[in-house]
Amino acid sequence: MFNLGHSRSRTAGDHFLLTADTFIRAALPGMTNATAIVHVSPAVGAAFTQYTAELAANGSLGPAAAQRFVYVLEGSVVLSAEDSTHTLNANGYAYIPEDLEHSITSTQPAKLAVIEKKYQVLDGVEAPGLFIGDETRITPTALNGDEDLAVRTLLPGDSSFDFAVNTMGYVPGATLAQTEIHVMEHGLLMLTGGGIYKLGDQWYPVTAGDFIYMAPFCPQWFGALGKQPAKYLIYKDWNRHPLA
């Protein structure tokens, strides 16, 4: 049936919601047997780029334009860097410093969430090195003491990192305790479940596969709906002075 141009995707001045029916795929420079769905980039004023990379068998990413964070959504990939190799399976992830020569390849189809951002130097602080992790091995913490809202912090919190990436899991019916308004910007990829997101003065139903961009000071709130837990992967700039 024709959808007559209908979509849940919406764009606004300080946020947007992108749904799978509006995704456009195109290979980025250096990709082999792979394509990218670019969700956000400096073209809209963001200080980072986030995309979903879809790799076929024997696929690979191109070189990074900045520091790079990779989270495996489906399948597995091999990261080669610093004379060693690391197999990243689903829920595995890696932080790769700016200018570190590396390759990310797949022998079977795989899907990755990729975030790239120019590094902001902090005087007196050494830039972080290569970091490998597995989200399933991280002990969650309750957000603001709410046991129904589990946060897994994927990167170390020290000031060498200038951004953070977390997963946030909600049992059905769990909500953020308040509408948040803050200086950080967000890239958010819904991983499982769904719910309702308030962005600015608009309310949006969201589900797995959706992407949301929130600019600094965008009012934001989320509540999980449905019968299964909701979880999303969320990026924020972090650990730097707003005037930096």
N, C-alpha and C positions, 0 to 999 in steps of 0.2 A: 504494500500500500504506500502511496506517496505521502510523505510527511508534510507536504505543502510549506516547507521552509521552517517548520517548528523545531525548536531546540531549547533545552534548558540552559545552554550556554548564554552568559550575559557578560557584558563589559561595562564598567563604570569608572569614574575618575580615580578612585582609590582602591579598586579591587576588580577582579574578574573571576568568573567561573567558566571553566572549559570542560565540556563533556565529550565523550569518545566520538559521537557522531559528527563533531566539527574538527577532529584532528586531521592535520595534513602532514604527510610523511615525505621527507627528503633526506638524502644522504648529506652529511657534513664532510668537509674536506678531510681526506685521508681514510675515511671509512671504507671497509671492504666487506662485501656481502652483509651490509647493515644499513639501517636507515634511522632517522631521528624524528621524533615529534617534539619540536621546540615549544615548550609551554610558556616560558617567560625569558626575557633578555633585556639588555640595556635599551633596546628599541622602545620600551614603554617606560623607561626611567628607572628600572631596577638596577641594583648594583651587582647582580649575579645573573647567570644563565642556568636554567634547569630544563632538561629534556629527558624523554624516555627513549632509550636506544633499543632497537630490536635487531638482534643478530641472528642470522641464519647459520647453518653449519659452516665451520671455517670462516666465521665472521670476525671482524676486529674493529675497534674504535680507532679514530685518527688521533693525532697528537692533541694534547690539552692546550687551550689558550691561556690557562691560568692554573691555580691549584685546583685539584679535582677530587670530588667525593663520588664514589660509586656504591650503590646498594643493589644487590641482586634480587629482582622480583620473581624471576622464573629461570629455571635451568641452572647452569653453572658456567663460570669463565675462569681463565687462568691469567693472573696478573704476574708479569715478569718485570722486575726492577731490582736494582742493586745486586746483580748477580745471583738472584734467587727467584723462585717461582712460588706462587700462592694460589691454590684452588679456592675460589669463592663460590659456595653453593647458595641456594635460596636463603635469604635473610643474612647472608654474609655481606661484608662491606669493607671498603678501604678508603683511607685518606691519602692522597698523593700530593706531595709538596710541589709548588710551582717550580718549573724548570727541571724536575726529576725525570730523566728519560725512562720511559716504561712502555709496555704494550699490554693490551687487554684483548684476549682472543677467546673464541669459543669453538668447540668441536661439534657441539649440538646447538639447536636453537636456544636462545636465551634472551631475557628482557632485563634491562637495567634502568634504574633511576640515576641520572647523572647531574651533578651540580658542579659548576665551575665559577670561580670568583678570583679576581685579582687580589693578591695578598696585601694587607695593610700592615706595614712594618710598625712595630712598637719599640721605641728606643729602649735599649738595655735588655730586651727580651729576644732570645734566640727563636727563630722560626721553627715550627714543629717538623718532625721527620715523618717518614712513612709510617702509617698506622693501619693495622689489620684487625678486624673484629667480626663477631658473630652475634647478631641481635638476640638470638635465642639463649645465649649464655649470660646475658646481662640481667641482674636482679632488678626488678622494677621498683620504683618508689611511688608512694601515693601522693598525688598532687594536692598540696594544701591539706594533707591528712585525710583525703577522701579515698578510701580503699577501692572504690568503684572506678577510679581513674588512675591508670598505671602509666608511668612515664619511664621510658628506657632511654638513657643518655648515651648516645653512640660515640661521642668524642670526648676526650678529657676536657675538663672545665678550666684548665689553666690558661693564662693570658697569652700563651704562644698562639693559640687558635683564635682566629678572628671571626669564626662563625661556629654555630652549633647545629647539629642535626639530631632530632629525637624521634622516637615513635611514641604515640599516645594512644592507649587503649581504653575503651569505655565499655562497661557492661550496659545492656539495654536500659535506657532510662537515665543514665548518668549524664551530667551536664557540667560545663564550666561553671564555677561558682559566681562569676561576674562577667559582665561585658568588659573586655580588655581594650584599652587604648594605649599604645606605647610607641616608642621611637623605632623599634625594630620592624623590618619588613619580613614577610613570610612567603615561602613557596610550600604548598601543601599538596600531597598526593594521597588520596583516599585508597587504602589498601584493602580493607574488608568492611562489610556492613554498610551502614548509612545513618542518616539523621537529618537534622535541619541546621543550617548555618545562617547566622545573622551577620551580614556585612554592611556597614553603613546603616541605612534604615531599611534595607531589603532583606527578605527571608528567602532562603534557597533550599529546596530538598537536594541532598547530595548522596552519592552512592559510590561503591568501589570503582576505581578507574578515573574518577573526576580529579581535576586539578584546580587549585585555587591560588591566586596571587593576592596578597594583602600588602598594600603600601604602608609606609610609616603613618601611624596615627589613624589607621582605619579601624573604626569600632568593630569588634568581632566577638562572637559567642557561638558555641556549638552544643547541641544536645543529641545524644544517640537515640535513634528510634529503631523499631523492628525487633525481631526475636533472636538476632545474633549479635555478638559484640562488634563494635566499630573500632577501627584502628586506622591511623594515618601516620605518614612520614612527614615531618615538618622541619624546614630550614629557617634559621634566623641569623642575622648578623649579630655579632656578640663581642664583648671584651674590648671595645674601642670607644674613645670619646666621640660624641656627636660632631665635634668640630674637626676631627682628624681627617 
